[in-house]
Amino acid sequence: MTIREEPTAPHSREQMRALYDRWSRMWRGDFRHAEDILAPGFLVHQARPDGSDSEAVTGPARLLPEIEQTMAAFGGIAITVDLGPIIDGDVIAARWTMRATYAGGIPHATAPVGTEISFSGHDILRVADGRFVEYWTCTDILDGLAQLGAVSGPNGPARH
């Protein structure tokens, strides 16, 4: 499902970059502007590891618990934007890498608390009326889970 809202006045590159900066801060735990940058109908398109429907819940209520879960499982989160943000019309895209320290709580993980991990992903965000309305994400969560010993891959056992 894709949300299509009425076209809005174009946003400047500076406005789009500022919006993306707030997005990045939100993923580091700064939720002060979440209601300002996420539209009430904010829709996430994501392949979920548990098979759940990523579009079942919308708005900030969809995304903020996921960020909180990430922050509970990992400390010292550092997110580096490897490419971008790339701004084209009402769309912002970026590739990022998250580095963090495992804090525990992930099912089937065999790595000890304190294990350093990193994994990457790509985000595409659509903006309308100065807020994010849609989010497509592709995260290499399997790489992160393999580093924690929670899954094994075809190339051998999970890394530690």
Residue pairs with C-beta under 8 A, 6 or more apart in sequence:
1 43
1 55
2 43
2 134
3 41
3 43
3 126
3 133
3 134
5 128
5 129
5 133
6 128
8 90
8 128
8 129
8 130
10 89
10 90
11 19
11 90
11 127
11 130
13 87
15 130
16 85
16 87
16 92
16 127
17 85
17 87
19 37
19 92
19 127
19 130
19 131
19 132
20 85
20 92
20 94
20 125
22 33
22 36
22 37
23 37
23 125
23 132
24 79
24 81
25 33
26 33
26 34
26 37
26 67
27 67
27 70
27 77
27 79
28 77
28 79
29 67
29 71
29 77
31 64
31 67
34 60
34 63
34 64
35 60
36 131
37 131
37 132
38 59
38 60
38 63
38 131
38 132
39 59
39 128
39 129
39 131
39 132
39 133
40 58
40 59
41 58
41 59
41 133
42 58
42 59
42 60
42 62
42 63
42 131
42 132
42 133
42 134
42 135
43 55
43 58
43 62
43 133
43 134
43 135
44 54
44 55
44 58
44 62
44 63
44 135
44 137
45 54
45 55
45 134
45 135
45 136
45 137
46 54
46 135
46 136
46 137
46 139
47 54
47 138
48 54
49 141
49 145
63 135
70 77
71 77
72 103
72 105
73 102
73 103
73 104
73 105
73 106
74 98
74 100
74 101
74 102
74 103
74 117
75 100
75 101
75 103
76 99
76 100
76 101
77 98
77 99
77 100
78 98
78 99
78 100
79 96
79 97
79 98
79 99
80 96
80 97
80 99
81 94
81 95
81 96
82 94
82 95
82 96
82 97
82 120
83 94
83 95
84 92
84 93
84 94
84 95
85 92
85 93
85 94
86 92
86 93
86 94
90 126
90 127
90 128
91 124
91 125
91 126
91 127
92 123
92 124
92 125
92 127
93 122
93 123
93 124
93 125
94 122
94 123
95 120
95 121
95 122
96 120
96 121
96 122
96 123
97 118
97 119
97 120
98 118
98 119
98 120
98 121
99 116
99 117
99 118
100 116
100 117
100 118
101 114
101 115
101 116
101 117
102 109
102 111
102 112
102 113
102 114
102 115
102 116
102 117
102 148
103 113
104 113
106 145
106 148
106 150
107 150
108 149
108 150
108 151
109 145
109 148
109 149
109 150
110 148
110 149
110 150
110 158
110 160
111 117
111 147
111 148
111 149
111 160
115 147
115 148
115 160
117 144
117 147
117 148
118 144
118 147
119 139
119 140
119 141
119 143
119 144
119 147
120 139
120 140
120 143
121 137
121 138
121 139
121 140
122 137
122 138
122 139
123 135
123 136
123 137
124 135
124 136
124 137
125 132
125 134
125 135
125 136
126 132
126 133
126 134
126 135
127 133
142 151
142 153
145 151
145 158
146 152
146 153
146 158
146 159
147 158
147 159
147 160
148 158
149 158
149 160
150 158
151 158
152 158
